[in-house]
Amino acid sequence: MTETTLKVEGMSCAHCKAAVEEELGRLPGVEHSNADPQKGTVEVRYEEEKVTAHDLRGAVEEAGYTVAA
């Protein structure tokens, strides 16, 4: 398992948290995600063999938010 923290721009509420976590949870290989709107981050635990950092970014963008570089 690999763990990473992504900086997410635009999250501000519980709905934002749920949207980001839901999209990440749809990816095969994502075991857990925990978004924190106050910090503007999401912690993700995933299997590198099944999902890439690019996939994670795409899921956050699909939820309507931007991953900061």
C-alpha positions as CSV (number, residue, x, y, z in Angstrom):
1,M,0.0,0.0,0.0
2,T,1.1,3.5,-0.8
3,E,-0.1,6.6,1.0
4,T,-0.1,10.1,-0.4
5,T,-1.6,13.5,0.5
6,L,-3.0,15.7,-2.3
7,K,-3.5,19.4,-2.0
8,V,-7.0,20.1,-3.4
9,E,-8.2,23.6,-4.3
10,G,-11.8,24.6,-3.9
11,M,-13.0,22.2,-1.2
12,S,-15.0,24.1,1.5
13,C,-17.7,21.9,3.0
14,A,-18.9,18.5,3.9
15,H,-20.4,18.1,0.4
16,C,-17.0,18.8,-1.1
17,K,-15.4,16.1,1.2
18,A,-18.0,13.6,0.2
19,A,-17.7,14.3,-3.6
20,V,-13.9,13.9,-3.5
21,E,-14.0,10.7,-1.4
22,E,-16.7,9.2,-3.6
23,E,-14.8,9.7,-6.8
24,L,-11.6,8.4,-5.3
25,G,-13.5,5.4,-3.9
26,R,-14.6,4.4,-7.4
27,L,-11.0,3.7,-8.5
28,P,-10.0,0.1,-8.3
29,G,-7.1,-0.1,-5.9
30,V,-8.0,2.8,-3.6
31,E,-8.4,1.4,-0.2
32,H,-9.2,4.6,1.8
33,S,-9.5,8.3,1.3
34,N,-10.0,11.1,3.8
35,A,-10.6,14.6,2.6
36,D,-10.2,17.6,4.9
37,P,-11.9,20.7,3.5
38,Q,-10.4,23.0,6.2
39,K,-6.8,22.0,5.3
40,G,-7.6,21.6,1.6
41,T,-6.1,18.1,1.5
42,V,-7.1,14.5,0.8
43,E,-5.1,11.6,2.2
44,V,-5.3,8.5,0.0
45,R,-4.2,4.9,0.6
46,Y,-3.9,2.9,-2.6
47,E,-2.3,0.0,-4.4
48,E,0.3,1.3,-7.0
49,E,-0.2,-1.8,-9.1
50,K,-3.9,-0.9,-9.7
51,V,-4.0,2.9,-9.7
52,T,-1.6,5.8,-10.5
53,A,-1.1,9.3,-9.2
54,H,-2.5,10.5,-12.5
55,D,-5.7,8.4,-11.8
56,L,-6.0,10.0,-8.4
57,R,-5.7,13.5,-9.9
58,G,-8.3,12.6,-12.5
59,A,-10.8,11.4,-9.9
60,V,-10.4,14.7,-7.9
61,E,-11.0,16.7,-11.1
62,E,-14.0,14.5,-11.9
63,A,-15.5,15.6,-8.6
64,G,-15.0,19.2,-9.7
65,Y,-11.9,20.2,-7.9
66,T,-8.2,20.9,-8.8
67,V,-5.2,19.2,-7.5
68,A,-2.4,21.8,-6.8
69,A,1.0,21.0,-8.2
